[in-house]
């Protein structure tokens, strides 16, 4: 146990300041400070507000995570941080904090990919990822189908959303229904009491000539909004529960259908679902049903690990250390559109990866002279 890498992970890609501590594939701490309430009155995430909140929450959240894990910062084998994709200003806060801690402690720094982290977090719940793994990632910013044969170096995009992400669609429909922000949890709640077959909403990109693994939720969003407007214009009451259930069904039907198809086409017998929308109860239920029917093993982390968190970043960082991947350079920068094909951002020169102490000693000499 003790020889497994002990890594601290920092996640600030959106409105959650997440700090996790992981030893190998064991979760020791997962501390989160959310600024979602500060964004609720704007009906969406405001980048400047998020960045400011990260700045205020960072040091206390790191302190809380280390305390919860029962480890000292000096014991760490590395510090991992989300380098992208995400909101540029928010990412910068995390990257700057990670550099400062890594530099001061003389530890290697690993800039990692937000999406690859969402896949890797499942190791904390269900053990090492099978290789290859098919992953369906669904959140406010992303809807992607990814095939990973090595989470530290090889993640291949199979398909992605061509317009709105699934989570965005949930937020927008919740707004039209006056249910508040964020939309995912509240629509999930109302949908449980509604009829998913009450209204036949469209299933985007499911025609024979459409891309097999890409997603589109913009047309669905417009169709639902128009349906609601027509009801209101006719002076009729909008059946919120039925609309929620029918809209949700249209989203999860397409997501699960395409994911299972990709598994079959690629001959992969595992499907992992991650990202904030993976906390949706109907998505989990339908995925389980369809995977069982197709002989595919489904892996979904518990809801708290599906939303943005530091544990997922620490999990990927620990995997980087365990597989001797190159650490990042000090000029690591936040990249708001970091492609998923880059699970981590290695340094240009690999010399310092073998001899961190030497680099840090030289740096500290400059610092104190």
C-alpha positions as CSV (number, residue, x, y, z in Angstrom):
1,X,0.0,0.0,0.0
2,X,2.7,2.5,1.1
3,X,4.6,2.2,-2.2
4,X,1.6,3.3,-4.3
5,X,1.9,6.9,-5.4
6,X,0.3,9.5,-3.1
7,X,-1.0,12.3,-5.2
8,X,-2.9,15.5,-4.6
9,X,-5.3,16.6,-7.5
10,X,-6.6,20.1,-8.1
11,X,-9.7,20.7,-10.3
12,X,-10.9,24.2,-11.3
13,X,-12.3,23.9,-14.8
14,X,-15.7,25.4,-14.1
15,X,-17.5,26.4,-10.8
16,X,-16.2,23.7,-8.5
17,X,-13.0,24.0,-6.5
18,X,-12.1,20.3,-6.1
19,X,-9.1,18.9,-4.2
20,X,-8.6,15.2,-3.9
21,X,-5.9,13.0,-2.4
22,X,-5.4,9.5,-3.8
23,X,-3.0,6.7,-3.0
24,X,-2.8,4.4,-6.0
25,X,-6.4,3.7,-6.7
26,X,-7.6,4.4,-3.2
27,X,-9.5,7.6,-2.4
28,X,-8.3,9.2,0.8
29,X,-10.0,12.6,0.5
30,X,-12.3,14.5,-1.8
31,X,-12.9,18.1,-0.7
32,X,-15.1,20.4,-2.8
33,X,-16.1,24.1,-2.5
34,X,-18.8,24.9,-5.0
35,X,-19.7,28.4,-6.2
36,X,-23.0,27.2,-7.9
37,X,-25.2,29.3,-5.6
38,X,-23.3,32.4,-6.7
39,X,-24.1,31.6,-10.3
40,X,-27.7,30.6,-9.8
41,X,-29.0,34.2,-9.9
42,X,-27.4,34.6,-13.3
43,X,-28.9,31.4,-14.6
44,X,-25.5,30.0,-15.6
45,X,-21.8,30.0,-14.8
46,X,-20.1,33.4,-14.9
47,X,-16.4,32.9,-15.6
48,X,-15.2,35.9,-13.6
49,X,-17.3,34.9,-10.6
50,X,-16.0,31.3,-10.8
51,X,-12.3,32.4,-11.0
52,X,-12.7,34.7,-8.0
53,X,-14.4,31.9,-6.0
54,X,-11.6,29.4,-6.8
55,X,-9.1,32.0,-5.6
56,X,-10.8,32.3,-2.3
57,X,-11.5,28.6,-1.8
58,X,-8.1,27.2,-3.0
59,X,-5.9,27.2,0.1
60,X,-8.6,26.2,2.7
61,X,-9.8,23.4,0.4
62,X,-6.3,22.0,0.0
63,X,-5.9,22.2,3.8
64,X,-9.1,20.4,4.3
65,X,-8.2,17.6,1.8
66,X,-4.8,17.0,3.4
67,X,-6.4,16.9,6.9
68,X,-9.1,14.5,5.7
69,X,-6.6,12.2,4.1
70,X,-4.4,12.3,7.2
71,X,-1.3,13.1,5.2
72,X,1.3,15.9,5.2
73,X,1.9,17.8,2.0
74,X,5.6,16.7,2.3
75,X,4.5,13.1,1.9
76,X,3.1,13.6,-1.6
77,X,4.7,12.0,-4.6
78,X,3.2,14.5,-7.0
79,X,0.7,17.3,-7.6
80,X,-1.8,16.9,-10.5
81,X,-4.0,19.7,-11.9
82,X,-6.6,20.1,-14.6
83,X,-4.7,22.0,-17.4
84,X,-7.8,21.9,-19.7
85,X,-10.3,22.0,-21.2
86,X,-12.5,24.4,-19.2
87,X,-12.9,28.1,-18.5
88,X,-9.5,29.8,-19.1
89,X,-9.6,32.1,-16.0
90,X,-10.8,29.3,-13.7
91,X,-8.1,26.9,-15.0
92,X,-5.4,29.5,-14.5
93,X,-6.2,29.6,-10.7
94,X,-5.8,25.9,-10.4
95,X,-2.6,25.7,-12.5
96,X,-1.0,28.6,-10.6
97,X,-1.9,27.0,-7.2
98,X,-0.5,23.6,-8.3
99,X,2.7,25.2,-9.5
100,X,3.2,27.1,-6.3
101,X,2.6,24.0,-4.1
102,X,4.8,21.7,-6.4
103,X,7.6,24.3,-6.5
104,X,7.5,25.0,-2.7
105,X,7.4,21.3,-1.8
106,X,9.9,20.1,-4.4
107,X,7.4,17.7,-6.0
108,X,6.7,16.8,-9.7
109,X,3.8,18.6,-11.4
110,X,1.4,16.9,-13.7
111,X,-1.0,18.9,-15.9
112,X,-3.8,16.5,-16.9
113,X,-6.8,16.5,-19.1
114,X,-10.3,17.1,-17.6
115,X,-12.0,14.5,-19.7
116,X,-9.4,11.8,-19.2
117,X,-9.7,12.5,-15.5
118,X,-13.5,11.9,-15.7
119,X,-12.7,8.4,-17.1
120,X,-9.9,7.6,-14.6
121,X,-12.0,8.4,-11.5
122,X,-13.8,5.1,-12.0
123,X,-10.6,3.3,-10.8
124,X,-11.3,4.7,-7.3
125,X,-14.7,2.8,-7.3
126,X,-14.3,-0.3,-9.4
127,X,-10.5,-0.9,-9.6
128,X,-8.1,-0.6,-12.6
129,X,-9.8,0.3,-15.9
130,X,-10.0,-2.5,-18.4
131,X,-8.0,-1.8,-21.6
132,X,-9.6,-0.8,-23.9
133,X,-12.4,1.1,-22.2
134,X,-15.3,2.8,-24.0
135,X,-16.4,5.9,-22.1
136,X,-19.5,8.0,-22.5
137,X,-18.8,11.4,-20.9
138,X,-21.8,13.7,-20.4
139,X,-21.7,17.0,-18.6
140,X,-22.6,20.7,-18.9
141,X,-19.8,21.3,-21.3
142,X,-19.2,17.9,-22.9
143,X,-21.0,15.0,-24.5
144,X,-18.3,12.6,-25.9
145,X,-17.8,9.0,-26.8
146,X,-14.1,8.1,-26.1
147,X,-12.1,4.9,-26.6
148,X,-9.1,4.6,-24.3
149,X,-6.5,1.8,-24.5
150,X,-4.2,3.6,-22.0
151,X,-5.7,6.4,-19.9
152,X,-2.3,8.1,-19.5
153,X,-1.4,8.2,-23.2
154,X,-4.1,7.0,-25.6
155,X,-7.6,8.4,-25.6
156,X,-9.4,8.4,-29.0
157,X,-12.5,10.5,-29.7
158,X,-15.2,8.3,-31.4
159,X,-17.9,11.0,-31.3
160,X,-18.9,14.3,-29.7
161,X,-21.7,16.8,-29.6
162,X,-21.9,19.0,-32.7
163,X,-23.8,21.7,-30.8
164,X,-25.2,21.8,-27.2
165,X,-23.9,19.3,-24.6
166,X,-26.5,17.2,-22.8
167,X,-26.0,19.2,-19.6
168,X,-26.5,22.5,-21.3
169,X,-29.8,21.2,-22.8
170,X,-31.0,20.3,-19.3
171,X,-30.1,23.7,-18.0
172,X,-31.9,25.5,-20.8
173,X,-35.1,23.4,-20.6
174,X,-35.2,23.9,-16.8
175,X,-34.9,27.7,-17.4
176,X,-37.9,27.6,-19.9
177,X,-39.9,25.6,-17.3
178,X,-38.8,28.1,-14.5
179,X,-37.2,25.4,-12.5
180,X,-34.0,27.2,-11.7
181,X,-30.3,26.4,-12.1
182,X,-28.6,23.9,-12.4
183,X,-31.2,22.0,-14.5
184,X,-30.0,18.4,-14.3
185,X,-31.0,17.4,-10.8
186,X,-34.3,19.3,-10.8
187,X,-35.5,17.8,-14.1
188,X,-34.4,14.4,-12.9
189,X,-36.6,14.9,-9.8
190,X,-39.7,16.0,-11.8
191,X,-39.2,13.4,-14.4
192,X,-39.6,10.6,-11.9
193,X,-43.3,11.5,-11.5
194,X,-43.9,12.1,-15.2
195,X,-44.6,9.9,-18.2
196,X,-41.6,9.5,-20.5
197,X,-43.8,8.6,-23.5
198,X,-46.3,11.5,-23.0
199,X,-44.7,13.7,-25.7
200,X,-42.7,12.4,-28.7
201,X,-39.7,14.7,-28.8
202,X,-37.1,14.3,-31.6
203,X,-34.0,12.1,-31.3
204,X,-31.1,14.1,-32.9
205,X,-28.7,12.5,-35.4
206,X,-30.3,9.0,-35.3
207,X,-31.1,8.8,-39.0
208,X,-29.4,6.2,-41.3
209,X,-27.2,8.8,-42.9
210,X,-26.2,10.6,-39.7
211,X,-22.8,10.2,-38.0
212,X,-23.1,7.1,-35.9
213,X,-21.5,8.4,-32.7
214,X,-22.0,12.2,-32.8
215,X,-24.7,13.9,-30.7
216,X,-26.9,16.9,-31.3
217,X,-29.3,18.3,-28.6
218,X,-29.9,21.8,-30.1
219,X,-33.0,20.6,-32.2
220,X,-34.4,18.8,-29.2
221,X,-34.0,21.8,-27.0
222,X,-35.8,24.0,-29.6
223,X,-38.6,21.5,-30.0
224,X,-39.2,21.3,-26.3
225,X,-39.1,25.1,-25.9
226,X,-41.6,25.5,-28.8
227,X,-43.9,22.9,-27.4
228,X,-44.0,24.7,-24.0
229,X,-44.5,28.1,-25.7
230,X,-47.4,26.7,-27.7
231,X,-49.1,25.4,-24.6
232,X,-48.7,28.8,-22.8
233,X,-49.9,30.7,-25.9
234,X,-53.1,28.6,-25.9
235,X,-53.5,29.4,-22.2
236,X,-53.1,25.8,-21.1
237,X,-51.1,24.6,-18.2
238,X,-47.7,23.1,-19.0
239,X,-47.4,19.5,-17.6
240,X,-44.0,20.0,-16.1
241,X,-43.5,16.4,-15.0
242,X,-44.4,14.9,-18.4
243,X,-42.3,17.5,-20.3
244,X,-39.3,16.7,-18.0
245,X,-39.7,13.0,-18.3
246,X,-40.2,13.1,-22.1
247,X,-37.3,15.5,-22.7
248,X,-35.0,13.5,-20.4
249,X,-36.0,10.2,-22.2
250,X,-35.1,11.7,-25.6
251,X,-31.6,12.7,-24.3
252,X,-30.8,9.4,-22.5
253,X,-32.3,7.3,-25.3
254,X,-29.8,8.7,-27.8
255,X,-26.8,8.7,-25.4
256,X,-27.2,5.0,-24.4
257,X,-28.1,3.8,-27.9
258,X,-25.0,5.3,-29.4
259,X,-22.7,4.2,-26.6
260,X,-23.9,0.6,-26.8
261,X,-23.5,0.7,-30.6
262,X,-19.9,2.0,-30.3
263,X,-19.1,-0.8,-27.9
264,X,-20.5,-3.5,-30.3
265,X,-18.8,-1.9,-33.4
266,X,-15.4,-1.8,-31.6
267,X,-15.7,-5.2,-29.9
268,X,-15.4,-3.6,-26.4
269,X,-17.2,-5.3,-23.6
270,X,-17.0,-2.5,-21.0
271,X,-18.8,0.9,-21.0
272,X,-17.9,3.5,-18.5
273,X,-20.2,6.6,-18.0
274,X,-18.9,9.7,-16.4
275,X,-19.4,13.5,-16.1
276,X,-22.1,15.4,-14.2
277,X,-25.0,14.1,-16.2
278,X,-24.0,10.5,-15.3
279,X,-25.6,11.3,-11.9
280,X,-29.0,11.2,-13.7
281,X,-31.0,8.3,-12.4
282,X,-32.8,7.6,-15.7
283,X,-29.5,7.5,-17.7
284,X,-28.1,5.0,-15.2
285,X,-31.2,2.8,-15.4
286,X,-31.5,2.8,-19.2
287,X,-27.7,2.2,-19.6
288,X,-27.8,-0.7,-17.2
289,X,-30.8,-2.2,-19.1
290,X,-29.2,-1.8,-22.6
291,X,-25.8,-3.0,-21.5
292,X,-27.2,-6.1,-19.9
293,X,-29.1,-6.9,-23.1
294,X,-25.9,-6.5,-25.1
295,X,-23.6,-8.4,-22.8
296,X,-21.6,-5.3,-21.9
297,X,-20.3,-4.6,-18.4
298,X,-21.4,-1.1,-17.2
299,X,-19.2,1.0,-14.9
300,X,-20.6,4.2,-13.4
301,X,-18.9,5.9,-10.4
302,X,-21.1,7.1,-7.6
303,X,-22.8,10.5,-8.3
304,X,-20.3,12.5,-6.2
305,X,-17.4,11.2,-8.3
306,X,-19.3,12.0,-11.6
307,X,-19.5,15.7,-11.1
308,X,-16.3,17.7,-11.3
309,X,-14.0,16.9,-8.3
310,X,-10.3,16.8,-7.3
311,X,-10.3,13.1,-6.7
312,X,-10.5,12.4,-10.5
313,X,-7.5,14.6,-11.2
314,X,-5.6,12.9,-8.4
315,X,-6.5,9.5,-9.8
316,X,-5.1,10.3,-13.2
317,X,-2.0,11.9,-11.6
318,X,-1.4,8.8,-9.5
319,X,-1.6,6.7,-12.7
320,X,0.9,9.1,-14.4
321,X,3.3,8.5,-11.5
322,X,2.8,4.8,-11.4
323,X,3.5,4.5,-15.2
324,X,6.5,6.8,-15.0
325,X,5.0,9.4,-17.4
326,X,7.0,12.6,-17.9
327,X,6.1,15.4,-15.5
328,X,5.1,18.8,-16.8
329,X,7.4,21.8,-17.1
330,X,7.1,24.9,-15.0
331,X,5.9,26.8,-18.1
332,X,2.8,24.6,-18.0
333,X,-0.2,26.8,-19.1
334,X,-3.9,26.4,-18.9
335,X,-5.4,25.4,-22.2
336,X,-9.2,26.0,-22.4
337,X,-9.5,23.8,-25.5
338,X,-6.9,21.0,-24.6
339,X,-7.8,18.1,-26.9
340,X,-8.8,14.8,-25.3
341,X,-6.1,13.1,-27.3
342,X,-3.7,14.7,-24.9
343,X,-4.4,13.0,-21.5
344,X,-1.6,15.0,-20.0
345,X,0.8,17.8,-20.9
346,X,4.4,16.5,-20.5
347,X,7.4,18.7,-20.2
348,X,9.4,19.6,-23.3
349,X,12.7,18.4,-21.7
350,X,12.4,15.0,-19.9
351,X,15.7,15.6,-18.0
352,X,14.1,17.0,-14.9
353,X,11.6,14.1,-14.6
354,X,14.3,11.8,-13.4
355,X,15.9,14.4,-11.1
356,X,13.3,16.7,-9.6
357,X,15.4,17.4,-6.5
358,X,18.2,18.8,-8.5
359,X,15.9,21.2,-10.4
360,X,14.2,22.3,-7.2
361,X,17.5,22.8,-5.3
362,X,18.8,25.0,-8.1
363,X,15.4,26.9,-8.0
364,X,15.5,27.3,-4.3
365,X,19.1,28.6,-4.4
366,X,17.9,31.3,-6.8
367,X,14.9,31.9,-4.6
368,X,16.9,32.5,-1.4
369,X,20.0,34.2,-2.8
